[in-house]
Amino acid sequence: MRILVTGANGQLGNELRIVLAGAISDEVFYADRAELDLTDAKAVENFVVNNDITHIVNCAAYTNVDLAETEKLECASVNVNAVKNIAMAADANGAKVIHISTDYVFDGTAHKPYRESDKVNPISQYGTTKRTGETALIALAPESIIIRTAWLYSPFGKNFVKTMLRLSEEQNEISVVSDQIGTPTYAHDLAVAILAILRCHQWVSGIYHFTDEGVCSWYDFAKSIIKLSGHSCKVKPIASEDYPRPAARPYYSVLDKSRIKATYGVVIPHWEDSLEDCLKRIKELQKIQ
């Protein structure tokens, strides 16, 4: 295999650097915006063809959900046009694609975990572009694998866990919404699942869901972060209407992971166990810095 990982300096890209380095001997190319402009179709095709890429793991995305409501063209450029370019380059070189998508393709009105076959209905610009990217990829490179995930965090970059750690050091009390339900996903666990797919003797295309196990609200998540970190900050539950944002969020975004478990034998940790591991790694990185 000759693997291209895009969005290589993001949360998942950084975790893939760690996971793949210790597990496979295949050549891996890590590219971020500086190394490869995914919105340039010719540049993407040349990179894939010239390096004889066999697998592309697309972690690149425009993920600022609120800013996407005004930066619509910029959001679509990365979440739609770049995906089309990857699909066409993959098709030209016979490469396989693993593309990362989101729970935001759903409207959050369900009352049981979403299956891959459930009706999509994005309620934000971000969700809309991610869904359009999915359909474009399926149309242009139908043998692709799409993995929808949710509430991603890691020791790298900006995320909810690191924000809660910072706020709980600066304030005595923080308010967090308690009526949005989902599952936190440790980017390291998702990277391990991607490795399992790359290593598997079979390639079963289609859409898969992946988050860690368990269910919680953002409030529950924040409480666990602060408890495990040893901080004394109080967490106050509030309703979403008390914390208005430019973009609408799904109230319920729990994903059913049965398909990825059955197809690729993925073993998924509980979110609380993974959170504990992430917090330990964050502390270790802080010591180094």
C-alpha positions in Angstrom: 0.0 0.0 0.0 1.0 3.6 -0.6 -1.3 5.7 1.6 -2.1 9.4 1.4 -3.5 11.0 4.6 -5.0 14.5 4.0 -5.7 16.9 6.8 -2.6 15.5 8.4 -2.1 18.2 11.0 -5.6 18.0 12.4 -6.8 15.9 15.3 -7.3 12.7 13.4 -4.4 13.2 11.1 -2.0 13.5 14.0 -3.4 10.3 15.6 -3.0 8.5 12.3 0.7 9.5 12.3 1.1 7.7 15.6 -1.1 4.7 14.9 0.1 3.9 11.4 3.8 4.5 12.3 3.8 1.7 14.8 1.6 -0.8 12.9 2.4 -0.9 9.2 5.5 -0.9 7.1 3.7 0.6 4.0 4.7 4.0 2.8 2.5 6.8 4.1 2.4 10.4 2.7 1.0 13.0 5.1 -0.3 16.2 3.5 -1.9 19.3 4.9 -2.9 22.4 3.0 0.8 23.6 2.7 1.8 20.3 1.0 -1.3 19.8 -1.1 -4.1 22.1 -2.0 -7.1 19.8 -2.2 -9.2 22.4 -4.0 -6.8 22.2 -7.0 -8.0 19.2 -9.0 -4.9 19.0 -11.1 -2.6 19.2 -8.1 -4.5 16.4 -6.4 -4.5 14.2 -9.5 -0.7 14.7 -10.1 0.1 13.9 -6.5 -1.9 10.7 -6.5 -0.7 9.5 -9.9 3.0 10.5 -9.5 3.2 8.9 -6.1 1.2 5.8 -7.2 -1.2 6.2 -4.2 -3.3 3.1 -3.6 -5.3 4.4 -0.6 -6.5 7.9 0.4 -7.6 8.7 4.0 -9.3 12.1 3.8 -9.3 13.8 7.2 -9.4 17.3 5.7 -12.6 19.3 6.4 -13.9 22.7 7.1 -15.2 22.2 10.6 -16.0 25.6 12.1 -19.8 24.9 12.3 -20.8 28.5 13.2 -18.5 30.3 10.8 -19.7 28.1 8.0 -23.0 29.9 8.1 -21.4 33.0 6.7 -18.3 31.5 5.0 -20.4 29.3 2.8 -18.1 29.3 -0.2 -15.0 28.5 1.8 -16.9 25.7 3.6 -18.1 24.2 0.3 -14.7 24.5 -1.2 -13.2 22.1 1.3 -16.2 19.9 2.2 -17.5 19.4 -1.4 -15.1 20.5 -4.1 -12.0 19.0 -2.5 -13.8 15.7 -2.0 -14.8 15.7 -5.7 -11.1 16.2 -6.6 -10.0 13.4 -4.3 -12.6 11.1 -5.8 -11.6 11.9 -9.4 -7.9 11.4 -8.6 -8.6 8.1 -6.9 -10.7 6.9 -9.9 -7.9 7.9 -12.3 -5.3 5.9 -10.3 -7.5 3.0 -9.1 -7.0 4.2 -5.5 -9.4 3.4 -2.6 -10.8 6.2 -0.4 -11.7 6.4 3.3 -13.5 9.7 3.8 -14.4 11.1 7.2 -17.9 12.6 7.6 -20.2 13.6 10.4 -23.3 13.1 12.5 -24.4 16.6 11.3 -25.9 15.0 8.2 -28.8 14.1 10.5 -31.3 16.6 12.0 -31.2 15.1 15.5 -34.9 14.4 15.9 -34.5 10.6 16.3 -34.9 8.8 19.6 -32.7 5.8 18.8 -29.2 5.5 17.4 -29.0 6.5 13.8 -28.2 3.7 11.3 -26.3 4.3 8.1 -29.5 3.8 6.1 -31.6 6.3 8.0 -32.8 9.4 6.3 -30.4 12.4 6.3 -31.6 15.9 6.9 -28.8 18.4 7.7 -29.8 21.5 9.5 -26.7 23.6 9.1 -24.4 24.8 6.3 -21.7 22.6 7.6 -23.9 19.5 7.7 -25.2 20.3 4.2 -21.8 20.5 2.7 -20.6 17.3 4.4 -23.7 15.5 3.0 -23.1 16.9 -0.5 -19.5 15.7 -0.2 -20.7 12.2 0.7 -23.0 12.0 -2.4 -20.3 13.4 -4.7 -17.8 10.8 -3.5 -20.3 7.9 -3.9 -21.1 9.1 -7.4 -17.5 9.6 -8.6 -15.8 6.8 -6.6 -18.5 4.3 -5.6 -16.0 1.9 -4.0 -15.2 4.4 -1.3 -15.7 4.0 2.4 -17.3 6.9 4.3 -17.1 7.0 8.1 -19.4 9.3 10.0 -18.2 10.3 13.4 -19.2 12.8 16.2 -17.8 14.9 19.0 -14.2 14.3 18.1 -11.4 15.2 20.5 -7.7 14.5 21.1 -4.6 15.9 22.7 -4.0 17.9 19.4 -5.6 21.1 18.1 -8.8 22.8 19.4 -11.6 20.7 20.9 -14.2 20.5 23.6 -11.9 18.6 26.1 -9.1 21.2 25.9 -11.6 24.1 26.1 -13.1 22.7 29.3 -9.7 22.1 30.8 -8.8 25.7 30.1 -12.1 27.2 31.3 -12.1 25.1 34.5 -8.7 26.6 35.4 -9.8 30.2 34.7 -13.3 30.1 36.1 -15.1 28.9 39.2 -18.2 28.0 37.3 -19.0 27.2 33.7 -22.3 26.6 31.9 -22.7 23.7 29.4 -25.8 22.6 27.4 -27.5 19.5 28.8 -30.1 18.8 26.1 -27.8 17.8 23.3 -27.1 14.1 23.4 -24.4 12.1 21.6 -21.2 10.2 22.1 -17.6 11.7 22.5 -15.1 10.1 20.1 -11.4 9.9 20.9 -9.6 10.5 17.6 -7.1 7.8 18.6 -9.9 5.2 18.7 -11.1 6.3 15.2 -7.5 6.1 13.9 -7.3 2.5 15.2 -10.5 1.7 13.4 -9.2 3.1 10.2 -6.1 0.9 10.6 -8.3 -2.1 11.0 -9.9 -1.3 7.6 -6.6 -0.8 5.9 -5.3 -4.1 7.2 -8.4 -6.1 6.5 -8.2 -8.6 3.6 -11.6 -7.5 2.4 -12.7 -4.0 1.3 -16.5 -3.5 1.8 -17.4 0.0 0.4 -20.2 2.1 1.8 -21.1 4.2 4.8 -20.2 3.3 8.3 -20.7 4.9 11.7 -18.1 5.2 14.4 -18.0 6.8 17.8 -16.9 5.5 21.1 -19.4 3.5 23.2 -21.9 5.0 25.6 -24.2 8.1 25.5 -24.0 11.4 27.3 -24.9 15.1 27.1 -22.3 17.9 26.6 -22.9 18.6 30.3 -22.2 15.1 31.3 -19.0 15.1 29.2 -17.8 18.4 30.8 -18.5 17.0 34.3 -16.3 13.9 33.5 -13.5 16.0 32.0 -13.3 18.2 35.1 -13.7 15.4 37.6 -10.9 13.3 35.9 -8.7 16.3 35.6 -9.0 17.1 39.4 -10.2 20.6 38.8 -12.7 22.1 41.3 -14.8 24.2 38.8 -18.6 23.8 39.1 -20.5 22.8 35.9 -24.0 24.3 35.5 -26.5 22.6 33.1 -28.3 24.9 30.7 -30.7 24.6 27.7 -29.5 25.1 24.2 -31.8 28.1 23.9 -29.8 29.8 26.7 -26.6 29.5 24.6 -27.6 30.6 21.1 -25.2 29.9 18.3 -25.3 30.9 14.6 -25.6 27.3 13.4 -28.3 24.8 14.6 -27.0 21.6 16.3 -28.7 18.1 16.3 -30.3 17.5 19.7 -29.7 13.8 19.3 -26.8 12.4 17.4 -26.1 8.9 18.8 -24.8 6.7 16.0 -25.4 2.9 15.6 -22.0 1.2 15.1 -23.2 -2.3 14.4 -22.1 -2.3 10.8 -18.4 -1.4 11.3 -18.2 -3.9 14.2 -19.6 -6.7 12.1 -17.7 -5.9 8.9 -14.3 -5.1 10.2 -14.3 -6.6 13.7 -13.6 -3.2 15.3 -13.6 -3.3 19.1 -14.7 0.1 20.5 -13.9 1.4 24.0 -16.3 3.3 26.2 -16.0 7.1 26.0 -15.1 7.5 29.7 -12.2 5.1 29.4 -10.9 6.9 26.3 -11.3 10.3 27.9 -9.1 9.2 30.8 -6.4 8.1 28.4 -6.6 11.4 26.5 -6.3 13.4 29.7 -3.1 11.5 30.6 -1.6 12.2 27.3 -2.5 15.9 27.5 -0.7 16.1 30.8 2.4 14.4 29.4 2.5 16.8 26.5 2.2 19.8 28.8 5.2 18.5 30.8 7.2 18.3 27.5 6.2 21.8 26.5 
